[in-house]
Amino acid sequence: LPELSDRGVRIVERGRTQYFSLHGKTGHLVTAERIDREQLCRLVEKCVLRCELIVEGQM
């Protein structure tokens, strides 16, 4: 999977905080840091974090 960076694969999230990243060697989606659900969503029953995966080159 070293070609992921060659193809311009990246994660795009709304807001200032980047919650996810791609592991450079495996290509796995991983959390960039610990996510505190209580702080992030407070009293919301369903906590959803949305992100997009952008691929600029051909697969």
C-alpha positions in Angstrom: 0.0 0.0 0.0 2.8 2.5 -0.3 1.1 3.8 -3.4 -1.7 5.3 -1.3 0.2 8.5 -0.9 1.3 8.4 -4.5 -2.4 8.5 -5.5 -3.2 11.4 -3.3 -5.4 9.5 -0.9 -6.5 11.6 2.1 -9.2 12.0 4.7 -11.3 15.2 4.7 -13.3 16.1 7.8 -15.5 19.1 8.7 -14.4 21.3 11.5 -11.0 22.0 13.0 -10.3 18.7 14.6 -8.8 15.8 12.5 -10.2 12.7 14.2 -9.0 10.1 11.7 -5.9 9.4 9.6 -4.7 6.7 7.3 -1.9 4.4 8.6 1.0 4.9 6.2 2.0 1.2 5.9 -1.3 -0.6 6.1 -3.8 1.9 4.7 -6.1 1.3 7.7 -8.3 4.1 9.0 -7.2 4.9 12.5 -8.1 7.5 15.1 -5.6 10.3 15.2 -6.1 10.8 18.9 -8.4 9.5 21.7 -12.0 10.5 21.1 -14.0 11.5 24.2 -17.7 10.8 23.3 -19.1 12.6 26.3 -17.2 15.8 25.4 -17.9 15.6 21.7 -21.6 14.6 21.7 -22.7 15.4 25.2 -26.4 14.5 25.5 -26.9 13.3 21.9 -28.0 9.7 21.8 -26.4 8.9 18.4 -22.8 10.2 18.1 -21.7 10.3 14.4 -18.4 11.6 13.1 -18.4 12.0 9.3 -15.4 12.1 7.0 -14.7 11.6 3.3 -11.9 9.6 1.7 -10.5 11.5 -1.4 -8.6 9.6 -4.0 -7.0 11.8 -6.6 -5.4 9.2 -8.8 -6.8 6.1 -10.5 -7.4 2.9 -8.4 
